[in-house]
Amino acid sequence: MTEETPGFEEKPDVPSGATPEDAEPKTAPSAPADGAAPAGDANQTAGLVAQLDQARKALDERTADLQRLQAEFQNYRRRVERDRIAVKEIAVANLLTELLPVLDDIGRAREHGELVGGFKSVAESLETVAAKMGLQQFGKEGEPFDPTIHEALMHSYAPDVTETTCVAILQPGYRIGERTIRPARVAVAEPQPGAQPAKADSETGTASAEAADDKESGGPDEG
């Protein structure tokens, strides 16, 4: 049985070569208070939010650029289509304008009864093709004179018209849609200078007839 020496405390064995600090027990780092996030996590979250805002801003800018480019492309397509139609109409109008003298010859041959046989078949085929390409003939006798679609080559006066009227169609006019490629060449007649309207003439004639009847019957009855 051994006796313990008073005031002597046993120390753990320290390996040789170790410093006294190594022999002391290490304390664990203190944990953060409940509910408090580390400062590093807060900074990282703020950085992610800033990056997200930048990405959204860049996305909005790219979306606006894309919408602008799409609108410009649609306008370009419409402009190209409009130009293509205009070029086609001009080409068709130029072609049909060159054919108008031929159509005039066909019309004169028809009026003189010379449109017969194979020539008649070819002429009618040509007129059909021209009509399919949009060529329309206009100009009729008796219609009012319109300087926008008529060209007056002859002028006269007539007692039976109340306004400037086309009395003869010398050459028919042609149009494509709303575009006139040749006005109708016509002879026009205007009312006689100083002539009274037909209604006034009829009233005057009626009054003259009544006066003649009164004269033959000895005048109106006297009261």
C-alpha positions as CSV (number, residue, x, y, z in Angstrom):
1,M,0.0,0.0,0.0
2,T,1.4,3.3,-1.1
3,E,1.0,6.7,0.4
4,E,0.1,9.7,-1.7
5,T,2.2,12.7,-1.1
6,P,0.0,15.7,-0.1
7,G,-0.2,18.6,-2.6
8,F,1.1,16.5,-5.5
9,E,-1.2,16.2,-8.5
10,E,-0.6,13.7,-11.2
11,K,-0.1,15.1,-14.7
12,P,-0.8,13.2,-17.8
13,D,2.1,11.7,-19.5
14,V,3.7,14.1,-22.0
15,P,5.5,12.5,-24.8
16,S,9.0,13.4,-25.2
17,G,9.7,16.3,-27.5
18,A,6.2,17.8,-27.0
19,T,5.7,21.3,-25.8
20,P,3.6,22.0,-22.8
21,E,1.0,23.8,-25.0
22,D,0.4,20.5,-26.9
23,A,-0.4,18.9,-23.6
24,E,-3.1,21.4,-22.8
25,P,-6.6,20.5,-24.1
26,K,-7.9,22.6,-27.0
27,T,-11.2,24.4,-26.6
28,A,-13.9,24.2,-29.4
29,P,-14.7,27.4,-31.3
30,S,-17.7,29.2,-29.9
31,A,-20.9,28.7,-31.9
32,P,-22.8,31.8,-33.2
33,A,-25.9,32.9,-31.4
34,D,-29.1,31.2,-32.3
35,G,-30.8,32.8,-35.4
36,A,-27.8,34.9,-36.5
37,A,-26.3,34.1,-39.9
38,P,-22.6,34.3,-40.5
39,A,-21.4,37.6,-42.1
40,G,-19.9,35.7,-45.0
41,D,-23.2,34.1,-46.0
42,A,-25.0,37.5,-46.0
43,N,-22.3,39.0,-48.3
44,Q,-22.6,36.0,-50.6
45,T,-26.4,36.4,-50.8
46,A,-26.2,40.1,-51.6
47,G,-23.7,39.3,-54.4
48,L,-26.0,36.7,-55.9
49,V,-28.9,39.2,-55.8
50,A,-26.8,41.8,-57.6
51,Q,-25.8,39.3,-60.2
52,L,-29.4,38.3,-60.7
53,D,-30.5,41.9,-61.2
54,Q,-27.7,42.4,-63.8
55,A,-28.8,39.3,-65.6
56,R,-32.5,40.4,-65.7
57,K,-31.4,43.8,-67.0
58,A,-29.3,42.3,-69.7
59,L,-32.2,40.0,-70.6
60,D,-34.6,42.9,-70.9
61,E,-32.2,44.8,-73.1
62,R,-31.7,41.8,-75.4
63,T,-35.4,41.2,-75.6
64,A,-36.0,44.8,-76.6
65,D,-33.3,44.5,-79.3
66,L,-34.9,41.3,-80.6
67,Q,-38.3,42.9,-80.7
68,R,-36.9,45.9,-82.6
69,L,-35.1,43.7,-85.1
70,Q,-38.3,41.7,-85.6
71,A,-40.3,44.8,-86.3
72,E,-37.7,46.1,-88.7
73,F,-37.7,42.8,-90.5
74,Q,-41.5,42.8,-90.9
75,N,-41.4,46.3,-92.3
76,Y,-38.6,45.2,-94.7
77,R,-40.7,42.3,-95.9
78,R,-43.8,44.5,-96.4
79,R,-41.7,47.0,-98.3
80,V,-40.1,44.3,-100.5
81,E,-43.5,42.8,-101.3
82,R,-44.9,46.3,-102.1
83,D,-42.0,47.0,-104.4
84,R,-42.3,43.6,-106.1
85,I,-46.0,44.2,-106.8
86,A,-45.3,47.7,-108.1
87,V,-42.5,46.4,-110.4
88,K,-44.9,43.7,-111.7
89,E,-47.6,46.2,-112.4
90,I,-45.2,48.5,-114.3
91,A,-43.9,45.6,-116.4
92,V,-47.4,44.5,-117.3
93,A,-48.5,48.0,-118.1
94,N,-45.5,48.6,-120.4
95,L,-46.2,45.3,-122.2
96,L,-49.9,46.0,-122.7
97,T,-49.2,49.6,-123.8
98,E,-47.1,48.2,-126.6
99,L,-50.0,46.0,-127.6
100,L,-52.6,48.8,-127.8
101,P,-52.0,49.6,-131.5
102,V,-52.6,45.9,-132.3
103,L,-55.8,45.9,-130.3
104,D,-56.9,49.1,-132.2
105,D,-56.3,47.3,-135.5
106,I,-58.3,44.3,-134.3
107,G,-61.2,46.7,-133.3
108,R,-61.2,48.4,-136.7
109,A,-61.1,45.0,-138.5
110,R,-64.1,43.9,-136.4
111,E,-66.0,47.1,-137.3
112,H,-65.4,46.6,-141.0
113,G,-66.3,42.9,-140.9
114,E,-62.8,41.8,-141.7
115,L,-62.3,39.8,-138.6
116,V,-62.8,36.3,-140.0
117,G,-61.1,32.9,-140.2
118,G,-57.9,32.2,-138.5
119,F,-57.2,35.9,-137.9
120,K,-60.4,36.1,-135.8
121,S,-59.3,33.2,-133.6
122,V,-55.9,34.7,-133.0
123,A,-57.4,38.2,-132.3
124,E,-59.8,36.8,-129.8
125,S,-57.1,34.8,-128.1
126,L,-55.0,37.9,-127.8
127,E,-57.9,39.9,-126.3
128,T,-58.5,37.1,-123.8
129,V,-54.9,37.1,-122.7
130,A,-54.9,40.9,-122.3
131,A,-58.1,40.7,-120.2
132,K,-56.6,38.1,-118.0
133,M,-53.6,40.4,-117.4
134,G,-56.0,43.0,-116.1
135,L,-56.6,45.2,-119.2
136,Q,-60.0,46.9,-119.3
137,Q,-61.5,48.9,-122.1
138,F,-63.7,51.9,-121.5
139,G,-65.4,54.7,-123.3
140,K,-69.0,54.8,-124.6
141,E,-71.0,57.2,-126.7
142,G,-73.4,59.3,-124.7
143,E,-71.4,59.4,-121.4
144,P,-70.4,62.7,-119.9
145,F,-67.0,64.0,-120.8
146,D,-64.4,63.5,-118.1
147,P,-61.0,65.1,-118.7
148,T,-59.3,62.7,-116.4
149,I,-60.2,59.7,-118.6
150,H,-61.2,61.3,-121.9
151,E,-59.1,63.1,-124.5
152,A,-61.2,65.3,-126.8
153,L,-60.0,65.3,-130.4
154,M,-63.1,66.9,-132.0
155,H,-65.5,69.5,-130.7
156,S,-69.0,70.6,-131.8
157,Y,-72.3,71.9,-130.5
158,A,-75.6,70.0,-130.4
159,P,-79.1,71.1,-129.4
160,D,-80.0,67.8,-127.8
161,V,-77.3,67.7,-125.0
162,T,-77.4,69.4,-121.7
163,E,-73.7,69.0,-120.8
164,T,-70.4,68.3,-122.6
165,T,-71.0,64.8,-123.9
166,C,-68.9,62.1,-125.7
167,V,-70.8,61.7,-129.0
168,A,-68.2,59.5,-130.8
169,I,-65.4,57.2,-129.6
170,L,-62.5,57.5,-131.9
171,Q,-60.2,55.2,-129.9
172,P,-61.3,53.3,-126.8
173,G,-59.4,53.9,-123.5
174,Y,-57.7,51.3,-121.5
175,R,-56.9,50.9,-117.8
176,I,-55.3,48.3,-115.5
177,G,-57.2,48.4,-112.2
178,E,-57.4,52.0,-111.2
179,R,-54.5,53.1,-113.4
180,T,-55.3,54.6,-116.8
181,I,-52.7,53.6,-119.4
182,R,-54.5,55.4,-122.3
183,P,-57.4,57.9,-122.2
184,A,-60.4,57.3,-124.5
185,R,-60.0,59.6,-127.5
186,V,-63.4,61.0,-128.3
187,A,-65.5,63.7,-130.1
188,V,-67.4,65.9,-127.8
189,A,-70.5,68.1,-128.2
190,E,-71.6,71.0,-126.0
191,P,-75.0,72.5,-125.7
192,Q,-75.8,75.3,-128.2
193,P,-74.9,78.7,-126.8
194,G,-78.1,80.4,-125.5
195,A,-80.1,77.3,-125.8
196,Q,-82.7,76.8,-123.1
197,P,-83.1,73.5,-121.2
198,A,-85.5,71.0,-122.6
199,K,-87.9,71.4,-119.7
200,A,-88.1,75.1,-120.3
201,D,-88.7,74.5,-124.0
202,S,-91.5,72.1,-123.3
203,E,-93.2,74.6,-120.9
204,T,-92.9,77.3,-123.5
205,G,-94.4,75.0,-126.1
206,T,-97.3,74.3,-123.8
207,A,-98.0,77.9,-123.2
208,S,-97.8,78.7,-126.9
209,A,-100.3,76.0,-127.6
210,E,-102.7,77.3,-125.0
211,A,-102.4,80.8,-126.4
212,A,-103.2,79.5,-129.9
213,D,-106.3,77.7,-128.6
214,D,-107.5,80.8,-126.9
215,K,-107.0,82.9,-130.1
216,E,-109.0,80.4,-132.2
217,S,-111.8,80.3,-129.7
218,G,-112.1,84.1,-129.6
219,G,-110.2,84.6,-126.4
220,P,-111.0,83.7,-122.8
221,D,-114.6,84.1,-121.6
222,E,-115.4,87.4,-120.1
223,G,-117.4,87.6,-116.9
